Amino acid sequence: MYFVYILECSDGSFYTGITNNVERRFNEHKNGKGGHYTSSKKATRLIYTEKHPDKSSALKREAEIKKWKREKKLLLVQSKTLKIKE
């Protein structure tokens, strides 16, 4: 099982990635060990996750989301939040 995730950084920017352990990966980002972008921008919170059956499908989805503008990513995050609240 793999996950696509979106983090919000201290400057309000988003970072999209994949992992097989969301909690571990988020902690790596928060501690400055998750990659150059999040170590310089300081990951502050996990705002979105979605499950994928394998690494290949997660990588394809990550690539798709990374091409999106911020507004479309926000809509994705908001749509998941609305489903949770219903």
Buried (B, 14 or more C-beta within 10 A) or exposed (E): EBBBBBBBBEEEEBBBBBBEEBEEBBEBBBEEEBBEBBBEBEBBEBBBEBEBEEEEBBBEBBEEBBEBEEEEBBEBBEEBEEEEEE
